[in-house]
Structures are given as structure tokens and as C-alpha cells.
């Protein structure tokens, strides 16, 4: 049985990212494709790693956090350690988002107050004829 492999353009197309993005993750040491001449050959594992990176970025993890989670990958332990650490990072991210939401709501209140004051000040200015 031959293992599934992918070219950089196939992965880019499938995951809706640029080939430059894939090369960037390679430069960061997160992917290590084999080479056939100048052509990069990616494995099914590389594909999974890319999907994990993209998912991590979507939920707000830094590249360093994504990298550390991927490095914890250990199928011998059913990825128990990786999953537990991921749950902790999810909880941290959720707290950060809740704080950001409170900050945004506070800013909206301050904008409302500033807007009301500006409108009131405009009403007090006599109109020029």
C-alpha cells in the first residue's frame, strides 16, 4: 500500500491557502516535506499538521502555541497529554475573549457618552445664517 502524498499546490488548493503560507510553516520547522528534485512532497501527516495549524490560528492561538501543541502529538498515549494541554489553552483563550468582549462593551459605552455630548454641544451652537 502506497502512502498518500500531496504536492504543495494540491495542499494549498485543498486548504484554501497560498503556497507561500505552506512554505512559511516549513521555514518555521512545522513541516518537513521530502524533496523530489525541486518538488516538495507532503505526507498525510503534513496535511494533518497544516489543518491543525490553520484551526489553531482560527481560534486565536499564536504560531508558537500551535507549534507546541503539534510537538506534543503522541499516538502512543492516544494524545492524552496533547488533548489535556489543548483543553487548558482553550479555557485560557475563552477567558481572553470574555475580557476582550467586556473591554469592547466598555468602549461602546464610552463612545455612546462622547456621541451624546457632541450632539448636545451641537444643539447649543447657534446656527449661522
N, C-alpha and C positions, 0 to 999 in steps of 0.2 A: 504494500500500500504506500503510495507516494503522498507525502505531506503536502497540504495546500500551501502554495506560496503566492505572493502578490507583488506586483510592480508598484513603484511609488505613485504612478498615475492612477492605477486601479484603486489603491487605498485612498488617495485624495478624492477621487470621484465618489467612491462609496460613502466616505465620511463627510463629504462636502467641505473639505478644507483644501488649502493650497499645498502644492508640493514643497514650497518654501517652509510652510509650517512643519511639515514632517521632517525636513532637513534640520530645522531648528531643534526639534526634540531629539534628533540624532546627535546634534552638536552638544546638547545638554547631557548626553550619556544615558538617555532614557530608552533609546532604541539602538540596536546594533545589527543592522541588516548585513547579510553576507553580500559579497560582490561577485558579479559575473562580468569581468571587464570593468566598464564604467557603470554598468547597470546595478542598481540596488535590488536585492531580493529579500522581501519581508516574509516572515512566517506568520502562522495563525496566532502565535503568542504576541508578536509585534502588533498585530491587529487589535488584540485584546488590550494591550498596554495603551495603544493610541486611544481606544474607546474609553478606557479608564481616565486617561489624562483629560480628554475632552469633557467627560462627565464631571470630573473634579473641578475643572475650570468653570463650567456652567453653574455649579453650586457655590462658587466663590473661593475655592481652595487656591492657595498660591502654587506656583510650579514646584517649589521646594516641598510643600505638603504632599502634592501628588507624587512626587518622586519618592518621598519617604514611605508612603503607603504602598507604592508598587514594589519597593525593595523588600517589604515585609511579606510579599507573596510567598506562601509556603504550603503547597498542596499536601505535603506530608502531615501537616497539622490541620488539614481541612480549612486552612486560612483563618483559624480561630483568632490568633493574635492580630492579624490584619483587620479582621472584622470588628474586634473589640476596640482597637485604636480608631478605626473609621467611625464607630458609633460615638466615641468621645469627641472627635473632630466635628461631627455633625452637630452634637449638642453645643459645642463652642460656637460654631457658625450660626446656629439658631439664636443664641444669646446676642451675638454681634448684630444680627439682623433686627432683633427686637429693640436693641438700643438705638440702632440707626432709624428705625421707624419712629421711636419716641422723639429722637432729635429732629426728624423731618416734621412731625406734628407740631413740635415747639416752634420751629422756624415758620411754619404756616400761620400759627397764631401771631407771631411777631410781624409777619407780612400783612396779615389782616389789620392789625393795630396801626401799622405805618400807613397802610392804604386809607383807613378811616381818617387818620389825622390829616393826610394830604387832601382828601376830599373836603373835609371840614374847613381846612385853611383856604381852599379854592373858593368855597362859598362865601367866605368873609372878605374876599378881594373884590372891590367894586369893578364892574365891567367897564372897559374902555369903550368910548363911543366913537 
